[in-house]
Amino acid sequence: MTPDRERATSFGSAVESYDLARPSYPTGAAEFVLGLTRVRHAIEVGAGTGKATEAFVRPGLSITCLE
Protein backbone atom coordinates (compact mmCIF):
# COMPACT_ATOMS: atom_id res chain seq x y z
CA MET A 1 0.00 0.00 0.00
CA THR A 2 1.35 3.46 -0.87
CA PRO A 3 1.85 6.09 1.85
CA ASP A 4 -0.93 8.22 0.30
CA ARG A 5 -3.33 5.28 0.33
CA GLU A 6 -2.42 4.50 3.94
CA ARG A 7 -3.20 8.08 4.96
CA ALA A 8 -6.43 8.07 2.98
CA THR A 9 -7.66 4.98 4.80
CA SER A 10 -6.19 5.82 8.23
CA PHE A 11 -9.61 6.09 9.89
CA GLY A 12 -10.44 2.58 8.75
CA SER A 13 -13.45 1.16 10.58
CA ALA A 14 -13.48 4.09 13.03
CA VAL A 15 -15.10 6.43 10.48
CA GLU A 16 -18.65 5.57 11.47
CA SER A 17 -17.91 5.89 15.20
CA TYR A 18 -16.15 9.22 14.66
CA ASP A 19 -19.04 10.53 12.58
CA LEU A 20 -21.58 9.53 15.23
CA ALA A 21 -19.54 10.99 18.10
CA ARG A 22 -18.51 14.24 16.38
CA PRO A 23 -21.05 16.98 17.10
CA SER A 24 -22.62 18.87 14.23
CA TYR A 25 -22.25 22.60 13.80
CA PRO A 26 -24.80 24.89 15.48
CA THR A 27 -27.93 25.62 13.48
CA GLY A 28 -27.49 28.90 11.64
CA ALA A 29 -23.68 28.97 11.88
CA ALA A 30 -23.15 28.48 8.15
CA GLU A 31 -25.86 31.00 7.28
CA PHE A 32 -24.19 33.54 9.58
CA VAL A 33 -20.77 33.01 7.98
CA LEU A 34 -22.20 33.12 4.46
CA GLY A 35 -24.04 36.32 5.34
CA LEU A 36 -20.66 38.00 5.78
CA THR A 37 -19.61 37.34 2.19
CA ARG A 38 -20.94 36.98 -1.34
CA VAL A 39 -19.03 33.76 -2.00
CA ARG A 40 -21.05 31.16 -3.90
CA HIS A 41 -18.33 28.54 -4.45
CA ALA A 42 -15.61 27.36 -2.06
CA ILE A 43 -12.87 24.75 -1.80
CA GLU A 44 -12.77 22.79 1.45
CA VAL A 45 -9.46 21.15 2.28
CA GLY A 46 -9.76 18.25 4.71
CA ALA A 47 -13.50 17.70 4.42
CA GLY A 48 -13.38 14.67 6.71
CA THR A 49 -16.85 13.29 7.40
CA GLY A 50 -18.48 16.27 5.67
CA LYS A 51 -20.34 17.76 8.62
CA ALA A 52 -19.18 21.31 7.82
CA THR A 53 -19.66 20.65 4.12
CA GLU A 54 -23.27 19.67 4.70
CA ALA A 55 -23.90 22.77 6.82
CA PHE A 56 -22.58 25.09 4.09
CA VAL A 57 -24.18 23.31 1.12
CA ARG A 58 -27.64 23.45 2.68
CA PRO A 59 -27.99 27.26 2.30
CA GLY A 60 -26.71 27.10 -1.29
CA LEU A 61 -22.91 27.21 -1.32
CA SER A 62 -21.25 25.06 -3.98
CA ILE A 63 -18.23 23.27 -2.51
CA THR A 64 -15.37 21.30 -4.02
CA CYS A 65 -13.88 19.09 -1.32
CA LEU A 66 -10.32 17.84 -1.15
CA GLU A 67 -9.23 15.24 1.32
Distance bins in CASP14 RR format, pairs under 12 A and 6 or more apart:
PFRMAT RR
TARGET T0000
AUTHOR 0000-0000-0000
RMODE 2
METHOD distances of the structure
MODEL  1
1 7 0 0 0 0 0 1 0 0 0 0 0
1 8 0 0 0 0 1 0 0 0 0 0 0
1 9 1 0 0 1 0 0 0 0 0 0 0
1 10 0 0 0 0 0 1 0 0 0 0 0
2 8 0 0 0 0 1 0 0 0 0 0 0
2 9 0 0 0 0 0 1 0 0 0 0 0
3 9 0 0 0 0 0 1 0 0 0 0 0
3 10 0 0 0 0 0 1 0 0 0 0 0
4 10 0 0 0 0 0 1 0 0 0 0 0
4 67 0 0 0 0 0 1 0 0 0 0 0
5 12 0 0 0 0 0 1 0 0 0 0 0
6 12 0 0 0 0 0 1 0 0 0 0 0
7 46 0 0 0 0 0 1 0 0 0 0 0
7 67 0 0 0 0 1 0 0 0 0 0 0
8 15 0 0 0 0 0 1 0 0 0 0 0
8 46 0 0 0 0 0 1 0 0 0 0 0
8 48 0 0 0 0 0 1 0 0 0 0 0
8 66 0 0 0 0 0 1 0 0 0 0 0
8 67 1 0 0 1 0 0 0 0 0 0 0
9 15 0 0 0 0 1 0 0 0 0 0 0
9 67 0 0 0 0 0 1 0 0 0 0 0
10 18 0 0 0 0 0 1 0 0 0 0 0
10 48 0 0 0 0 0 1 0 0 0 0 0
10 67 0 0 0 0 0 1 0 0 0 0 0
11 17 0 0 0 0 1 0 0 0 0 0 0
11 18 1 0 0 1 0 0 0 0 0 0 0
11 19 0 0 0 0 1 0 0 0 0 0 0
11 22 0 0 0 0 0 1 0 0 0 0 0
11 48 0 0 0 0 1 0 0 0 0 0 0
11 49 0 0 0 0 1 0 0 0 0 0 0
11 67 0 0 0 0 0 1 0 0 0 0 0
12 18 0 0 0 0 1 0 0 0 0 0 0
12 19 0 0 0 0 0 1 0 0 0 0 0
13 19 0 0 0 0 0 1 0 0 0 0 0
14 20 0 0 0 0 0 1 0 0 0 0 0
14 21 0 0 0 0 1 0 0 0 0 0 0
14 22 0 0 0 0 0 1 0 0 0 0 0
14 49 0 0 0 0 0 1 0 0 0 0 0
15 21 0 0 0 0 0 1 0 0 0 0 0
15 22 0 0 0 0 0 1 0 0 0 0 0
15 48 0 0 0 0 1 0 0 0 0 0 0
15 49 1 0 0 1 0 0 0 0 0 0 0
15 50 0 0 0 0 0 1 0 0 0 0 0
15 67 0 0 0 0 0 1 0 0 0 0 0
16 22 0 0 0 0 0 1 0 0 0 0 0
16 49 0 0 0 0 1 0 0 0 0 0 0
17 49 0 0 0 0 0 1 0 0 0 0 0
18 48 0 0 0 0 1 0 0 0 0 0 0
18 49 1 0 0 1 0 0 0 0 0 0 0
18 50 0 0 0 0 0 1 0 0 0 0 0
18 51 0 0 0 0 0 1 0 0 0 0 0
19 48 0 0 0 0 1 0 0 0 0 0 0
19 49 1 0 1 0 0 0 0 0 0 0 0
19 50 0 0 0 0 1 0 0 0 0 0 0
19 51 1 0 0 1 0 0 0 0 0 0 0
19 54 0 0 0 0 0 1 0 0 0 0 0
20 49 0 0 0 0 1 0 0 0 0 0 0
20 51 0 0 0 0 0 1 0 0 0 0 0
21 49 0 0 0 0 0 1 0 0 0 0 0
21 51 0 0 0 0 0 1 0 0 0 0 0
22 48 0 0 0 0 1 0 0 0 0 0 0
22 49 1 0 0 1 0 0 0 0 0 0 0
22 50 0 0 0 0 1 0 0 0 0 0 0
22 51 1 0 0 1 0 0 0 0 0 0 0
22 52 0 0 0 0 0 1 0 0 0 0 0
22 54 0 0 0 0 0 1 0 0 0 0 0
23 29 0 0 0 0 0 1 0 0 0 0 0
23 49 0 0 0 0 0 1 0 0 0 0 0
23 51 0 0 0 0 1 0 0 0 0 0 0
23 52 0 0 0 0 0 1 0 0 0 0 0
23 55 0 0 0 0 0 1 0 0 0 0 0
24 30 0 0 0 0 0 1 0 0 0 0 0
24 49 0 0 0 0 0 1 0 0 0 0 0
24 50 0 0 0 0 0 1 0 0 0 0 0
24 51 1 0 1 0 0 0 0 0 0 0 0
24 52 0 0 0 0 1 0 0 0 0 0 0
24 53 0 0 0 0 0 1 0 0 0 0 0
24 54 0 0 0 0 1 0 0 0 0 0 0
24 55 1 0 0 1 0 0 0 0 0 0 0
24 58 0 0 0 0 0 1 0 0 0 0 0
25 31 0 0 0 0 0 1 0 0 0 0 0
25 32 0 0 0 0 0 1 0 0 0 0 0
25 33 0 0 0 0 1 0 0 0 0 0 0
25 49 0 0 0 0 0 1 0 0 0 0 0
25 50 0 0 0 0 0 1 0 0 0 0 0
25 51 1 0 0 1 0 0 0 0 0 0 0
25 52 1 0 0 1 0 0 0 0 0 0 0
25 53 0 0 0 0 0 1 0 0 0 0 0
25 54 0 0 0 0 1 0 0 0 0 0 0
25 55 1 0 1 0 0 0 0 0 0 0 0
25 56 0 0 0 0 1 0 0 0 0 0 0
25 58 0 0 0 0 0 1 0 0 0 0 0
25 59 0 0 0 0 0 1 0 0 0 0 0
26 32 0 0 0 0 1 0 0 0 0 0 0
26 33 0 0 0 0 0 1 0 0 0 0 0
26 51 0 0 0 0 0 1 0 0 0 0 0
26 52 0 0 0 0 0 1 0 0 0 0 0
26 55 0 0 0 0 1 0 0 0 0 0 0
27 55 0 0 0 0 1 0 0 0 0 0 0
27 58 0 0 0 0 0 1 0 0 0 0 0
27 59 0 0 0 0 0 1 0 0 0 0 0
28 34 0 0 0 0 1 0 0 0 0 0 0
28 35 0 0 0 0 0 1 0 0 0 0 0
28 55 0 0 0 0 1 0 0 0 0 0 0
28 56 0 0 0 0 0 1 0 0 0 0 0
28 58 0 0 0 0 1 0 0 0 0 0 0
28 59 0 0 0 0 1 0 0 0 0 0 0
29 35 0 0 0 0 0 1 0 0 0 0 0
29 36 0 0 0 0 0 1 0 0 0 0 0
29 51 0 0 0 0 0 1 0 0 0 0 0
29 52 0 0 0 0 1 0 0 0 0 0 0
29 54 0 0 0 0 0 1 0 0 0 0 0
29 55 1 0 0 1 0 0 0 0 0 0 0
29 56 0 0 0 0 1 0 0 0 0 0 0
29 58 0 0 0 0 0 1 0 0 0 0 0
29 59 0 0 0 0 0 1 0 0 0 0 0
30 36 0 0 0 0 0 1 0 0 0 0 0
30 37 0 0 0 0 0 1 0 0 0 0 0
30 39 0 0 0 0 0 1 0 0 0 0 0
30 42 0 0 0 0 0 1 0 0 0 0 0
30 44 0 0 0 0 0 1 0 0 0 0 0
30 51 0 0 0 0 0 1 0 0 0 0 0
30 52 1 0 0 1 0 0 0 0 0 0 0
30 53 0 0 0 0 1 0 0 0 0 0 0
30 54 0 0 0 0 1 0 0 0 0 0 0
30 55 1 0 1 0 0 0 0 0 0 0 0
30 56 1 0 1 0 0 0 0 0 0 0 0
30 57 0 0 0 0 1 0 0 0 0 0 0
30 58 1 0 0 1 0 0 0 0 0 0 0
30 59 1 0 1 0 0 0 0 0 0 0 0
30 60 0 0 0 0 1 0 0 0 0 0 0
30 61 1 0 0 1 0 0 0 0 0 0 0
30 63 0 0 0 0 0 1 0 0 0 0 0
31 37 0 0 0 0 0 1 0 0 0 0 0
31 55 0 0 0 0 1 0 0 0 0 0 0
31 56 0 0 0 0 1 0 0 0 0 0 0
31 57 0 0 0 0 0 1 0 0 0 0 0
31 58 0 0 0 0 1 0 0 0 0 0 0
31 59 1 0 1 0 0 0 0 0 0 0 0
31 60 0 0 0 0 1 0 0 0 0 0 0
31 61 0 0 0 0 0 1 0 0 0 0 0
32 55 0 0 0 0 0 1 0 0 0 0 0
32 56 0 0 0 0 0 1 0 0 0 0 0
32 59 0 0 0 0 1 0 0 0 0 0 0
33 39 0 0 0 0 1 0 0 0 0 0 0
33 42 0 0 0 0 0 1 0 0 0 0 0
33 52 0 0 0 0 0 1 0 0 0 0 0
33 55 0 0 0 0 1 0 0 0 0 0 0
33 56 1 0 0 1 0 0 0 0 0 0 0
33 59 0 0 0 0 1 0 0 0 0 0 0
33 61 0 0 0 0 1 0 0 0 0 0 0
34 40 0 0 0 0 1 0 0 0 0 0 0
34 41 0 0 0 0 0 1 0 0 0 0 0
34 42 0 0 0 0 1 0 0 0 0 0 0
34 55 0 0 0 0 1 0 0 0 0 0 0
34 56 1 0 0 1 0 0 0 0 0 0 0
34 57 0 0 0 0 0 1 0 0 0 0 0
34 58 0 0 0 0 0 1 0 0 0 0 0
34 59 1 0 1 0 0 0 0 0 0 0 0
34 60 0 0 0 0 1 0 0 0 0 0 0
34 61 1 0 0 1 0 0 0 0 0 0 0
34 62 0 0 0 0 0 1 0 0 0 0 0
34 63 0 0 0 0 0 1 0 0 0 0 0
35 56 0 0 0 0 0 1 0 0 0 0 0
35 59 0 0 0 0 1 0 0 0 0 0 0
35 60 0 0 0 0 0 1 0 0 0 0 0
35 61 0 0 0 0 0 1 0 0 0 0 0
37 56 0 0 0 0 0 1 0 0 0 0 0
37 61 0 0 0 0 1 0 0 0 0 0 0
38 61 0 0 0 0 0 1 0 0 0 0 0
39 56 0 0 0 0 1 0 0 0 0 0 0
39 59 0 0 0 0 0 1 0 0 0 0 0
39 60 0 0 0 0 0 1 0 0 0 0 0
39 61 1 0 0 1 0 0 0 0 0 0 0
39 62 0 0 0 0 1 0 0 0 0 0 0
39 63 0 0 0 0 0 1 0 0 0 0 0
40 56 0 0 0 0 0 1 0 0 0 0 0
40 57 0 0 0 0 0 1 0 0 0 0 0
40 59 0 0 0 0 0 1 0 0 0 0 0
40 60 1 0 0 1 0 0 0 0 0 0 0
40 61 1 0 0 1 0 0 0 0 0 0 0
40 62 1 0 0 1 0 0 0 0 0 0 0
40 63 0 0 0 0 0 1 0 0 0 0 0
41 56 0 0 0 0 0 1 0 0 0 0 0
41 57 0 0 0 0 0 1 0 0 0 0 0
41 60 0 0 0 0 0 1 0 0 0 0 0
41 61 1 0 0 1 0 0 0 0 0 0 0
41 62 1 0 1 0 0 0 0 0 0 0 0
41 63 1 0 0 1 0 0 0 0 0 0 0
41 64 1 0 0 1 0 0 0 0 0 0 0
41 65 0 0 0 0 0 1 0 0 0 0 0
42 52 0 0 0 0 0 1 0 0 0 0 0
42 53 0 0 0 0 1 0 0 0 0 0 0
42 56 1 0 0 1 0 0 0 0 0 0 0
42 57 0 0 0 0 1 0 0 0 0 0 0
42 60 0 0 0 0 0 1 0 0 0 0 0
42 61 1 0 1 0 0 0 0 0 0 0 0
42 62 1 0 0 1 0 0 0 0 0 0 0
42 63 1 0 1 0 0 0 0 0 0 0 0
42 64 1 0 0 1 0 0 0 0 0 0 0
42 65 0 0 0 0 1 0 0 0 0 0 0
42 66 0 0 0 0 0 1 0 0 0 0 0
43 53 0 0 0 0 0 1 0 0 0 0 0
43 56 0 0 0 0 0 1 0 0 0 0 0
43 61 0 0 0 0 0 1 0 0 0 0 0
43 62 0 0 0 0 0 1 0 0 0 0 0
43 63 1 0 0 1 0 0 0 0 0 0 0
43 64 1 0 1 0 0 0 0 0 0 0 0
43 65 1 0 0 1 0 0 0 0 0 0 0
43 66 1 0 0 1 0 0 0 0 0 0 0
43 67 0 0 0 0 0 1 0 0 0 0 0
44 50 0 0 0 0 1 0 0 0 0 0 0
44 51 0 0 0 0 0 1 0 0 0 0 0
44 52 1 0 0 1 0 0 0 0 0 0 0
44 53 1 0 1 0 0 0 0 0 0 0 0
44 54 0 0 0 0 0 1 0 0 0 0 0
44 55 0 0 0 0 0 1 0 0 0 0 0
44 56 1 0 0 1 0 0 0 0 0 0 0
44 57 0 0 0 0 1 0 0 0 0 0 0
44 61 0 0 0 0 1 0 0 0 0 0 0
44 62 0 0 0 0 0 1 0 0 0 0 0
44 63 1 0 1 0 0 0 0 0 0 0 0
44 64 1 0 0 1 0 0 0 0 0 0 0
44 65 1 0 1 0 0 0 0 0 0 0 0
44 66 1 0 0 1 0 0 0 0 0 0 0
44 67 0 0 0 0 1 0 0 0 0 0 0
45 52 0 0 0 0 0 1 0 0 0 0 0
45 53 0 0 0 0 0 1 0 0 0 0 0
45 63 0 0 0 0 0 1 0 0 0 0 0
45 64 0 0 0 0 1 0 0 0 0 0 0
45 65 0 0 0 0 1 0 0 0 0 0 0
45 66 1 0 1 0 0 0 0 0 0 0 0
45 67 0 0 0 0 1 0 0 0 0 0 0
46 52 0 0 0 0 1 0 0 0 0 0 0
46 53 0 0 0 0 1 0 0 0 0 0 0
46 63 0 0 0 0 0 1 0 0 0 0 0
46 64 0 0 0 0 0 1 0 0 0 0 0
46 65 1 0 0 1 0 0 0 0 0 0 0
46 66 1 0 0 1 0 0 0 0 0 0 0
46 67 1 0 1 0 0 0 0 0 0 0 0
47 53 1 0 1 0 0 0 0 0 0 0 0
47 54 0 0 0 0 1 0 0 0 0 0 0
47 55 0 0 0 0 0 1 0 0 0 0 0
47 56 0 0 0 0 0 1 0 0 0 0 0
47 57 0 0 0 0 0 1 0 0 0 0 0
47 63 0 0 0 0 1 0 0 0 0 0 0
47 64 0 0 0 0 1 0 0 0 0 0 0
47 65 1 1 0 0 0 0 0 0 0 0 0
47 66 1 0 0 1 0 0 0 0 0 0 0
47 67 1 0 1 0 0 0 0 0 0 0 0
48 54 0 0 0 0 0 1 0 0 0 0 0
48 65 0 0 0 0 1 0 0 0 0 0 0
48 66 0 0 0 0 0 1 0 0 0 0 0
48 67 1 0 0 1 0 0 0 0 0 0 0
49 55 0 0 0 0 0 1 0 0 0 0 0
49 65 0 0 0 0 0 1 0 0 0 0 0
49 67 0 0 0 0 0 1 0 0 0 0 0
50 56 0 0 0 0 1 0 0 0 0 0 0
50 57 0 0 0 0 1 0 0 0 0 0 0
50 58 0 0 0 0 0 1 0 0 0 0 0
50 63 0 0 0 0 1 0 0 0 0 0 0
50 65 1 0 0 1 0 0 0 0 0 0 0
50 67 0 0 0 0 1 0 0 0 0 0 0
51 57 0 0 0 0 0 1 0 0 0 0 0
51 58 0 0 0 0 0 1 0 0 0 0 0
51 65 0 0 0 0 0 1 0 0 0 0 0
52 58 0 0 0 0 0 1 0 0 0 0 0
52 61 0 0 0 0 0 1 0 0 0 0 0
52 63 0 0 0 0 1 0 0 0 0 0 0
52 65 0 0 0 0 1 0 0 0 0 0 0
53 60 0 0 0 0 0 1 0 0 0 0 0
53 61 0 0 0 0 1 0 0 0 0 0 0
53 62 0 0 0 0 0 1 0 0 0 0 0
53 63 1 0 1 0 0 0 0 0 0 0 0
53 64 0 0 0 0 1 0 0 0 0 0 0
53 65 1 0 1 0 0 0 0 0 0 0 0
53 66 0 0 0 0 0 1 0 0 0 0 0
53 67 0 0 0 0 0 1 0 0 0 0 0
54 60 0 0 0 0 0 1 0 0 0 0 0
54 61 0 0 0 0 0 1 0 0 0 0 0
54 63 0 0 0 0 1 0 0 0 0 0 0
54 65 0 0 0 0 0 1 0 0 0 0 0
55 61 0 0 0 0 1 0 0 0 0 0 0
55 63 0 0 0 0 0 1 0 0 0 0 0
56 62 0 0 0 0 1 0 0 0 0 0 0
56 63 1 0 0 1 0 0 0 0 0 0 0
56 64 0 0 0 0 0 1 0 0 0 0 0
56 65 0 0 0 0 0 1 0 0 0 0 0
57 63 1 0 1 0 0 0 0 0 0 0 0
57 64 0 0 0 0 0 1 0 0 0 0 0
57 65 0 0 0 0 1 0 0 0 0 0 0
END
